[in-house]
Amino acid sequence: MPDNVIVYYSRTGTTRQVAEDLASRTGWPLAEIQDVRSRAGLSGDLRCVLDNLFRRRPAYRYNGQSLATCKSVVVLAPVWVGHVAAPLRSFLHDQAPFQGRLAAVCVMAARGGFNAAEEIAQASGKLPQPTLVVLQRDVASGAAAQELSGFVENLLHGAAEEGGAPRRAWLSPNEA
């Protein structure tokens, strides 16, 4: 069983794209959180908004290994209405407290990524390090590639650095 895992939820496919990119860069396996009830169409959009406005924790399916044995977990979180996507919020609360190292990538349309990172910390009981916030449009255009490279560098080598904890990727990259 792998010591590390990348956990993601993706409604539109953008966060899945980031997860697959990270998996190819790290060699870590993917674990997906899926909706039990479809969020397609206008009614699905409305449920996304209402779930987040009322902080509901909807049912989900998790297709992955137990996190209890993982040394490192990377959580990829879409941002809905300025907060962590509701199915991921449910998952984080069900998995808390996290035993191993936690890192996070928040994928946002325009804003709310830092709120989402804070919610991940609160729900998991652990400060995610490194943390990266990226824009959907930068993922789609490929402009996020350099930021993702810095995140992976921090993820794989940041913990091994002597003299300090890894920096959050969005605060400052490690200097070579």
Secondary structure in CASP SS format (residue, H / E / C, confidence):
PFRMAT SS
TARGET T0000
AUTHOR 0000-0000-0000
METHOD secondary structure of the structure
MODEL  1
M C 1.00
P C 1.00
D C 1.00
N E 1.00
V E 1.00
I E 1.00
V E 1.00
Y E 1.00
Y E 1.00
S C 1.00
R C 1.00
T C 1.00
G C 1.00
T H 1.00
T H 1.00
R H 1.00
Q H 1.00
V H 1.00
A H 1.00
E H 1.00
D H 1.00
L H 1.00
A H 1.00
S H 1.00
R H 1.00
T H 1.00
G C 1.00
W C 1.00
P C 1.00
L E 1.00
A E 1.00
E E 1.00
I E 1.00
Q E 1.00
D E 1.00
V C 1.00
R C 1.00
S C 1.00
R C 1.00
A C 1.00
G H 1.00
L H 1.00
S H 1.00
G H 1.00
D H 1.00
L H 1.00
R H 1.00
C H 1.00
V H 1.00
L H 1.00
D H 1.00
N H 1.00
L H 1.00
F C 1.00
R C 1.00
R C 1.00
R C 1.00
P C 1.00
A C 1.00
Y E 1.00
R E 1.00
Y E 1.00
N E 1.00
G C 1.00
Q C 1.00
S C 1.00
L H 1.00
A H 1.00
T H 1.00
C C 1.00
K C 1.00
S E 1.00
V E 1.00
V E 1.00
V E 1.00
L E 1.00
A E 1.00
P E 1.00
V E 1.00
W E 1.00
V C 1.00
G C 1.00
H E 1.00
V E 1.00
A C 1.00
A H 1.00
P H 1.00
L H 1.00
R H 1.00
S H 1.00
F H 1.00
L H 1.00
H H 1.00
D H 1.00
Q H 1.00
A C 1.00
P C 1.00
F C 1.00
Q C 1.00
G C 1.00
R E 1.00
L E 1.00
A E 1.00
A E 1.00
V E 1.00
C E 1.00
V E 1.00
M E 1.00
A C 1.00
A C 1.00
R C 1.00
G C 1.00
G H 1.00
F H 1.00
N H 1.00
A H 1.00
A H 1.00
E H 1.00
E H 1.00
I H 1.00
A H 1.00
Q H 1.00
A H 1.00
S H 1.00
G C 1.00
K C 1.00
L C 1.00
P C 1.00
Q C 1.00
P C 1.00
T E 1.00
L E 1.00
V E 1.00
V E 1.00
L E 1.00
Q H 1.00
R H 1.00
D H 1.00
V H 1.00
A H 1.00
S H 1.00
G C 1.00
A C 1.00
A C 1.00
A H 1.00
Q H 1.00
E H 1.00
L H 1.00
S H 1.00
G H 1.00
F H 1.00
V H 1.00
E H 1.00
N H 1.00
L H 1.00
L H 1.00
H H 1.00
G H 1.00
A H 1.00
A H 1.00
E C 1.00
E C 1.00
G C 1.00
G C 1.00
A C 1.00
P C 1.00
R C 1.00
R C 1.00
A C 1.00
W C 1.00
L C 1.00
S C 1.00
P C 1.00
N C 1.00
E C 1.00
A C 1.00
END
